């Protein structure tokens, strides 16, 4: 999502340079919005030991590693 936001911002800035201002009006706010969306990936396994985790479990029961 962050990369997509950067591409959208680049399209918006290109609209400023080429005097096609509707690109800027459309893509700059869209790029900022997309770039600020939170990214949360849930795999269901521990980062350190690859042990299985329950949903919303913050600490691995097998190795005690905190999950980010």
Secondary structure, DSSP 8 states (H G I E B T S, - for coil): -HHHHHHHHHHHHHHHHTT-HHHHHHHHHHHHHHHTS------SB-TTT--B--TT--B-TTT--B--
